[in-house]
Every structure is written in C-alpha cells, then in structure tokens.
C-alpha cells in the first residue's frame, strides 16, 4: 500500500 499525505493526516490507498 502507498502512504499518501492527505491534509494533515496520513491515509493508505489500497490498489484494486
């Protein structure tokens, strides 16, 4: 999974 900076929090994108 690729950690992405979203505003001020970290989200994890799950590739389909």
C-alpha positions in Angstrom: 0.0 0.0 0.0 1.1 3.5 -0.7 1.0 6.0 2.2 -0.2 9.4 1.0 -0.3 12.7 2.8 -3.9 13.9 3.0 -4.0 17.4 4.5 -2.6 16.8 8.0 -3.2 13.1 8.3 -1.8 10.0 6.6 -4.1 7.8 4.6 -3.4 4.5 2.9 -4.5 3.9 -0.6 -5.5 0.3 -1.4 -4.9 -0.5 -5.1 -7.7 -2.7 -6.6 
